[in-house]
């Protein structure tokens, strides 16, 4: 499995429709999303542990997929960071 940061956006006119579509996709995605809508920032963010970027994209409501960024991410240990400095 890999971790992906997902950022999806919509505008204020599409907000309720977008939220409905997230709810229709199911609880798995909805309970992992954080929304900025109440603060006027119509984006959502989630960190998902999935097998592939394509698997993540299938979770996103179809009408929002074109405006969604999916970024594969990982963590570094202190040792790895020290190693990066030695290699530089």
N, CA, C and O atoms as a GROMACS GRO file, in nm:
protein
  352
    1UNK      N    1   0.083  -0.118   0.000
    1UNK     CA    2   0.000   0.000   0.000
    1UNK      C    3   0.088   0.125   0.000
    1UNK      O    4   0.204   0.121   0.042
    2UNK      N    5   0.030   0.233  -0.047
    2UNK     CA    6   0.100   0.361  -0.051
    2UNK      C    7   0.006   0.468   0.004
    2UNK      O    8  -0.116   0.451   0.007
    3UNK      N    9   0.066   0.576   0.048
    3UNK     CA   10  -0.014   0.688   0.100
    3UNK      C   11  -0.025   0.796  -0.007
    3UNK      O   12   0.070   0.825  -0.079
    4UNK      N   13  -0.143   0.854  -0.015
    4UNK     CA   14  -0.172   0.959  -0.112
    4UNK      C   15  -0.242   1.075  -0.042
    4UNK      O   16  -0.336   1.055   0.035
    5UNK      N   17  -0.194   1.196  -0.070
    5UNK     CA   18  -0.266   1.316  -0.027
    5UNK      C   19  -0.358   1.352  -0.143
    5UNK      O   20  -0.315   1.360  -0.258
    6UNK      N   21  -0.484   1.373  -0.110
    6UNK     CA   22  -0.584   1.403  -0.211
    6UNK      C   23  -0.641   1.542  -0.183
    6UNK      O   24  -0.688   1.570  -0.072
    7UNK      N   25  -0.636   1.628  -0.284
    7UNK     CA   26  -0.695   1.761  -0.273
    7UNK      C   27  -0.797   1.775  -0.385
    7UNK      O   28  -0.763   1.766  -0.503
    8UNK      N   29  -0.921   1.797  -0.347
    8UNK     CA   30  -1.029   1.811  -0.443
    8UNK      C   31  -1.092   1.948  -0.424
    8UNK      O   32  -1.107   1.995  -0.311
    9UNK      N   33  -1.128   2.013  -0.534
    9UNK     CA   34  -1.187   2.146  -0.521
    9UNK      C   35  -1.316   2.158  -0.601
    9UNK      O   36  -1.340   2.086  -0.698
   10UNK      N   37  -1.397   2.250  -0.554
   10UNK     CA   38  -1.522   2.286  -0.621
   10UNK      C   39  -1.547   2.432  -0.587
   10UNK      O   40  -1.479   2.488  -0.501
   11UNK      N   41  -1.643   2.496  -0.653
   11UNK     CA   42  -1.669   2.636  -0.619
   11UNK      C   43  -1.791   2.645  -0.528
   11UNK      O   44  -1.862   2.547  -0.506
   12UNK      N   45  -1.815   2.765  -0.478
   12UNK     CA   46  -1.924   2.783  -0.381
   12UNK      C   47  -2.060   2.751  -0.440
   12UNK      O   48  -2.150   2.709  -0.368
   13UNK      N   49  -2.077   2.770  -0.570
   13UNK     CA   50  -2.206   2.739  -0.635
   13UNK      C   51  -2.230   2.589  -0.642
   13UNK      O   52  -2.345   2.544  -0.643
   14UNK      N   53  -2.122   2.512  -0.647
   14UNK     CA   54  -2.132   2.365  -0.658
   14UNK      C   55  -2.119   2.295  -0.524
   14UNK      O   56  -2.118   2.172  -0.519
   15UNK      N   57  -2.109   2.370  -0.415
   15UNK     CA   58  -2.073   2.313  -0.286
   15UNK      C   59  -2.168   2.203  -0.239
   15UNK      O   60  -2.124   2.092  -0.211
   16UNK      N   61  -2.295   2.232  -0.232
   16UNK     CA   62  -2.389   2.130  -0.182
   16UNK      C   63  -2.391   2.007  -0.271
   16UNK      O   64  -2.399   1.894  -0.223
   17UNK      N   65  -2.385   2.029  -0.402
   17UNK     CA   66  -2.382   1.916  -0.495
   17UNK      C   67  -2.256   1.831  -0.470
   17UNK      O   68  -2.263   1.709  -0.467
   18UNK      N   69  -2.142   1.898  -0.453
   18UNK     CA   70  -2.017   1.826  -0.428
   18UNK      C   71  -2.023   1.747  -0.298
   18UNK      O   72  -1.982   1.632  -0.292
   19UNK      N   73  -2.075   1.810  -0.192
   19UNK     CA   74  -2.088   1.741  -0.064
   19UNK      C   75  -2.181   1.621  -0.075
   19UNK      O   76  -2.153   1.514  -0.020
   20UNK      N   77  -2.292   1.637  -0.147
   20UNK     CA   78  -2.383   1.525  -0.169
   20UNK      C   79  -2.312   1.410  -0.241
   20UNK      O   80  -2.332   1.294  -0.207
   21UNK      N   81  -2.230   1.445  -0.340
   21UNK     CA   82  -2.160   1.341  -0.415
   21UNK      C   83  -2.058   1.268  -0.327
   21UNK      O   84  -2.041   1.147  -0.339
   22UNK      N   85  -1.990   1.342  -0.240
   22UNK     CA   86  -1.899   1.276  -0.145
   22UNK      C   87  -1.977   1.181  -0.055
   22UNK      O   88  -1.934   1.069  -0.030
   23UNK      N   89  -2.091   1.226  -0.005
   23UNK     CA   90  -2.173   1.142   0.083
   23UNK      C   91  -2.222   1.017   0.010
   23UNK      O   92  -2.227   0.909   0.069
   24UNK      N   93  -2.258   1.032  -0.117
   24UNK     CA   94  -2.306   0.918  -0.195
   24UNK      C   95  -2.196   0.815  -0.220
   24UNK      O   96  -2.224   0.696  -0.234
   25UNK      N   97  -2.070   0.861  -0.227
   25UNK     CA   98  -1.959   0.768  -0.251
   25UNK      C   99  -1.935   0.677  -0.131
   25UNK      O  100  -1.873   0.572  -0.145
   26UNK      N  101  -1.985   0.717  -0.016
   26UNK     CA  102  -1.976   0.629   0.100
   26UNK      C  103  -1.898   0.687   0.215
   26UNK      O  104  -1.828   0.788   0.203
   27UNK      N  105  -1.912   0.620   0.327
   27UNK     CA  106  -1.851   0.666   0.452
   27UNK      C  107  -1.700   0.658   0.451
   27UNK      O  108  -1.634   0.741   0.514
   28UNK      N  109  -1.644   0.560   0.382
   28UNK     CA  110  -1.498   0.542   0.385
   28UNK      C  111  -1.426   0.670   0.346
   28UNK      O  112  -1.334   0.714   0.416
   29UNK      N  113  -1.468   0.730   0.237
   29UNK     CA  114  -1.405   0.853   0.192
   29UNK      C  115  -1.447   0.972   0.277
   29UNK      O  116  -1.362   1.050   0.320
   30UNK      N  117  -1.574   0.986   0.302
   30UNK     CA  118  -1.626   1.103   0.373
   30UNK      C  119  -1.564   1.119   0.511
   30UNK      O  120  -1.532   1.231   0.551
   31UNK      N  121  -1.548   1.010   0.584
   31UNK     CA  122  -1.494   1.022   0.720
   31UNK      C  123  -1.346   1.054   0.722
   31UNK      O  124  -1.291   1.087   0.827
   32UNK      N  125  -1.279   1.044   0.607
   32UNK     CA  126  -1.136   1.076   0.600
   32UNK      C  127  -1.110   1.214   0.540
   32UNK      O  128  -0.994   1.258   0.532
   33UNK      N  129  -1.215   1.283   0.497
   33UNK     CA  130  -1.198   1.413   0.432
   33UNK      C  131  -1.213   1.528   0.531
   33UNK      O  132  -1.293   1.523   0.625
   34UNK      N  133  -1.134   1.630   0.507
   34UNK     CA  134  -1.145   1.757   0.579
   34UNK      C  135  -1.183   1.862   0.476
   34UNK      O  136  -1.122   1.871   0.370
   35UNK      N  137  -1.284   1.940   0.509
   35UNK     CA  138  -1.338   2.038   0.416
   35UNK      C  139  -1.313   2.180   0.464
   35UNK      O  140  -1.322   2.209   0.583
   36UNK      N  141  -1.280   2.269   0.370
   36UNK     CA  142  -1.261   2.410   0.402
   36UNK      C  143  -1.381   2.495   0.369
   36UNK      O  144  -1.375   2.618   0.381
   37UNK      N  145  -1.490   2.434   0.329
   37UNK     CA  146  -1.608   2.506   0.280
   37UNK      C  147  -1.662   2.609   0.379
   37UNK      O  148  -1.697   2.720   0.339
   38UNK      N  149  -1.668   2.575   0.505
   38UNK     CA  150  -1.724   2.666   0.605
   38UNK      C  151  -1.638   2.791   0.623
   38UNK      O  152  -1.683   2.891   0.678
   39UNK      N  153  -1.514   2.785   0.577
   39UNK     CA  154  -1.423   2.899   0.586
   39UNK      C  155  -1.408   2.969   0.450
   39UNK      O  156  -1.324   3.057   0.434
   40UNK      N  157  -1.491   2.929   0.353
   40UNK     CA  158  -1.488   2.991   0.221
   40UNK      C  159  -1.386   2.931   0.126
   40UNK      O  160  -1.370   2.980   0.014
   41UNK      N  161  -1.317   2.827   0.167
   41UNK     CA  162  -1.218   2.760   0.083
   41UNK      C  163  -1.279   2.627   0.040
   41UNK      O  164  -1.279   2.530   0.116
   42UNK      N  165  -1.331   2.623  -0.079
   42UNK     CA  166  -1.408   2.507  -0.125
   42UNK      C  167  -1.317   2.397  -0.180
   42UNK      O  168  -1.317   2.366  -0.300
   43UNK      N  169  -1.241   2.341  -0.088
   43UNK     CA  170  -1.154   2.227  -0.118
   43UNK      C  171  -1.170   2.124  -0.007
   43UNK      O  172  -1.216   2.155   0.104
   44UNK      N  173  -1.132   2.001  -0.040
   44UNK     CA  174  -1.126   1.896   0.062
   44UNK      C  175  -0.989   1.831   0.054
   44UNK      O  176  -0.926   1.830  -0.052
   45UNK      N  177  -0.945   1.777   0.167
   45UNK     CA  178  -0.817   1.710   0.176
   45UNK      C  179  -0.835   1.578   0.249
   45UNK      O  180  -0.917   1.565   0.340
   46UNK      N  181  -0.756   1.481   0.208
   46UNK     CA  182  -0.756   1.351   0.276
   46UNK      C  183  -0.620   1.286   0.255
   46UNK      O  184  -0.553   1.312   0.155
   47UNK      N  185  -0.581   1.201   0.348
   47UNK     CA  186  -0.464   1.115   0.330
   47UNK      C  187  -0.519   0.973   0.327
   47UNK      O  188  -0.578   0.925   0.424
   48UNK      N  189  -0.498   0.906   0.215
   48UNK     CA  190  -0.554   0.773   0.195
   48UNK      C  191  -0.444   0.670   0.175
   48UNK      O  192  -0.342   0.698   0.111
   49UNK      N  193  -0.463   0.553   0.230
   49UNK     CA  194  -0.371   0.440   0.218
   49UNK      C  195  -0.434   0.343   0.118
   49UNK      O  196  -0.523   0.266   0.153
   50UNK      N  197  -0.386   0.348  -0.006
   50UNK     CA  198  -0.444   0.266  -0.112
   50UNK      C  199  -0.335   0.202  -0.196
   50UNK      O  200  -0.217   0.235  -0.181
   51UNK      N  201  -0.374   0.112  -0.283
   51UNK     CA  202  -0.279   0.039  -0.366
   51UNK      C  203  -0.225   0.115  -0.485
   51UNK      O  204  -0.115   0.086  -0.532
   52UNK      N  205  -0.300   0.214  -0.535
   52UNK     CA  206  -0.255   0.287  -0.653
   52UNK      C  207  -0.328   0.421  -0.663
   52UNK      O  208  -0.432   0.442  -0.600
   53UNK      N  209  -0.271   0.510  -0.743
   53UNK     CA  210  -0.337   0.638  -0.769
   53UNK      C  211  -0.474   0.616  -0.833
   53UNK      O  212  -0.570   0.686  -0.802
   54UNK      N  213  -0.481   0.519  -0.923
   54UNK     CA  214  -0.609   0.491  -0.990
   54UNK      C  215  -0.715   0.447  -0.889
   54UNK      O  216  -0.831   0.487  -0.900
   55UNK      N  217  -0.677   0.366  -0.792
   55UNK     CA  218  -0.771   0.324  -0.688
   55UNK      C  219  -0.822   0.445  -0.610
   55UNK      O  220  -0.941   0.453  -0.577
   56UNK      N  221  -0.733   0.540  -0.582
   56UNK     CA  222  -0.774   0.662  -0.512
   56UNK      C  223  -0.870   0.742  -0.599
   56UNK      O  224  -0.974   0.786  -0.551
   57UNK      N  225  -0.837   0.759  -0.726
   57UNK     CA  226  -0.922   0.840  -0.815
   57UNK      C  227  -1.063   0.781  -0.827
   57UNK      O  228  -1.160   0.855  -0.842
   58UNK      N  229  -1.074   0.650  -0.821
   58UNK     CA  230  -1.207   0.588  -0.830
   58UNK      C  231  -1.294   0.622  -0.709
   58UNK      O  232  -1.416   0.617  -0.718
   59UNK      N  233  -1.232   0.658  -0.597
   59UNK     CA  234  -1.308   0.697  -0.478
   59UNK      C  235  -1.368   0.838  -0.491
   59UNK      O  236  -1.467   0.869  -0.425
   60UNK      N  237  -1.307   0.921  -0.573
   60UNK     CA  238  -1.349   1.060  -0.587
   60UNK      C  239  -1.474   1.066  -0.675
   60UNK      O  240  -1.481   0.997  -0.777
   61UNK      N  241  -1.574   1.146  -0.636
   61UNK     CA  242  -1.691   1.160  -0.722
   61UNK      C  243  -1.649   1.198  -0.865
   61UNK      O  244  -1.563   1.284  -0.884
   62UNK      N  245  -1.708   1.134  -0.961
   62UNK     CA  246  -1.668   1.150  -1.101
   62UNK      C  247  -1.666   1.295  -1.147
   62UNK      O  248  -1.576   1.336  -1.219
   63UNK      N  249  -1.764   1.373  -1.106
   63UNK     CA  250  -1.772   1.512  -1.151
   63UNK      C  251  -1.660   1.599  -1.093
   63UNK      O  252  -1.638   1.710  -1.141
   64UNK      N  253  -1.589   1.550  -0.990
   64UNK     CA  254  -1.482   1.628  -0.927
   64UNK      C  255  -1.342   1.578  -0.964
   64UNK      O  256  -1.243   1.641  -0.928
   65UNK      N  257  -1.333   1.469  -1.035
   65UNK     CA  258  -1.202   1.408  -1.062
   65UNK      C  259  -1.107   1.498  -1.139
   65UNK      O  260  -0.987   1.497  -1.114
   66UNK      N  261  -1.159   1.576  -1.234
   66UNK     CA  262  -1.071   1.663  -1.313
   66UNK      C  263  -1.007   1.772  -1.229
   66UNK      O  264  -0.899   1.820  -1.264
   67UNK      N  265  -1.070   1.812  -1.120
   67UNK     CA  266  -1.017   1.917  -1.033
   67UNK      C  267  -0.958   1.859  -0.905
   67UNK      O  268  -0.955   1.925  -0.801
   68UNK      N  269  -0.911   1.735  -0.912
   68UNK     CA  270  -0.855   1.668  -0.795
   68UNK      C  271  -0.707   1.637  -0.818
   68UNK      O  272  -0.669   1.585  -0.922
   69UNK      N  273  -0.626   1.670  -0.718
   69UNK     CA  274  -0.484   1.634  -0.720
   69UNK      C  275  -0.465   1.512  -0.631
   69UNK      O  276  -0.517   1.506  -0.520
   70UNK      N  277  -0.390   1.415  -0.682
   70UNK     CA  278  -0.355   1.296  -0.604
   70UNK      C  279  -0.203   1.288  -0.604
   70UNK      O  280  -0.141   1.274  -0.710
   71UNK      N  281  -0.143   1.297  -0.486
   71UNK     CA  282   0.002   1.303  -0.473
   71UNK      C  283   0.049   1.188  -0.384
   71UNK      O  284   0.004   1.175  -0.270
   72UNK      N  285   0.138   1.105  -0.437
   72UNK     CA  286   0.196   0.997  -0.357
   72UNK      C  287   0.294   1.060  -0.259
   72UNK      O  288   0.380   1.139  -0.297
   73UNK      N  289   0.282   1.023  -0.131
   73UNK     CA  290   0.367   1.082  -0.027
   73UNK      C  291   0.427   0.973   0.061
   73UNK      O  292   0.381   0.859   0.063
   74UNK      N  293   0.529   1.011   0.132
   74UNK     CA  294   0.593   0.920   0.227
   74UNK      C  295   0.654   1.000   0.341
   74UNK      O  296   0.645   1.123   0.344
   75UNK      N  297   0.714   0.930   0.434
   75UNK     CA  298   0.778   0.993   0.549
   75UNK      C  299   0.928   0.969   0.542
   75UNK      O  300   0.975   0.876   0.477
   76UNK      N  301   1.002   1.056   0.611
   76UNK     CA  302   1.146   1.039   0.626
   76UNK      C  303   1.178   1.022   0.773
   76UNK      O  304   1.113   1.080   0.859
   77UNK      N  305   1.280   0.943   0.800
   77UNK     CA  306   1.332   0.933   0.936
   77UNK      C  307   1.444   1.036   0.952
   77UNK      O  308   1.494   1.090   0.854
   78UNK      N  309   1.483   1.060   1.076
   78UNK     CA  310   1.596   1.150   1.102
   78UNK      C  311   1.723   1.096   1.036
   78UNK      O  312   1.803   1.172   0.983
   79UNK      N  313   1.740   0.965   1.041
   79UNK     CA  314   1.858   0.903   0.980
   79UNK      C  315   1.861   0.927   0.829
   79UNK      O  316   1.967   0.956   0.774
   80UNK      N  317   1.748   0.914   0.764
   80UNK     CA  318   1.742   0.939   0.620
   80UNK      C  319   1.779   1.084   0.589
   80UNK      O  320   1.852   1.110   0.494
   81UNK      N  321   1.730   1.176   0.668
   81UNK     CA  322   1.760   1.318   0.645
   81UNK      C  323   1.909   1.344   0.662
   81UNK      O  324   1.969   1.415   0.581
   82UNK      N  325   1.969   1.287   0.765
   82UNK     CA  326   2.114   1.300   0.784
   82UNK      C  327   2.189   1.241   0.664
   82UNK      O  328   2.289   1.296   0.619
   83UNK      N  329   2.140   1.128   0.613
   83UNK     CA  330   2.201   1.066   0.496
   83UNK      C  331   2.191   1.155   0.373
   83UNK      O  332   2.285   1.159   0.292
   84UNK      N  333   2.081   1.226   0.357
   84UNK     CA  334   2.067   1.319   0.244
   84UNK      C  335   2.174   1.427   0.252
   84UNK      O  336   2.231   1.466   0.149
   85UNK      N  337   2.201   1.476   0.373
   85UNK     CA  338   2.303   1.580   0.389
   85UNK      C  339   2.442   1.526   0.354
   85UNK      O  340   2.522   1.595   0.292
   86UNK      N  341   2.470   1.405   0.394
   86UNK     CA  342   2.600   1.346   0.364
   86UNK      C  343   2.618   1.325   0.214
   86UNK      O  344   2.728   1.341   0.162
   87UNK      N  345   2.511   1.290   0.146
   87UNK     CA  346   2.517   1.264   0.003
   87UNK      C  347   2.522   1.392  -0.080
   87UNK      O  348   2.561   1.389  -0.197
   88UNK      N  349   2.482   1.505  -0.022
   88UNK     CA  350   2.475   1.631  -0.098
   88UNK      C  351   2.611   1.693  -0.120
   88UNK      O  352   2.622   1.798  -0.182
   0.00000   0.00000   0.00000
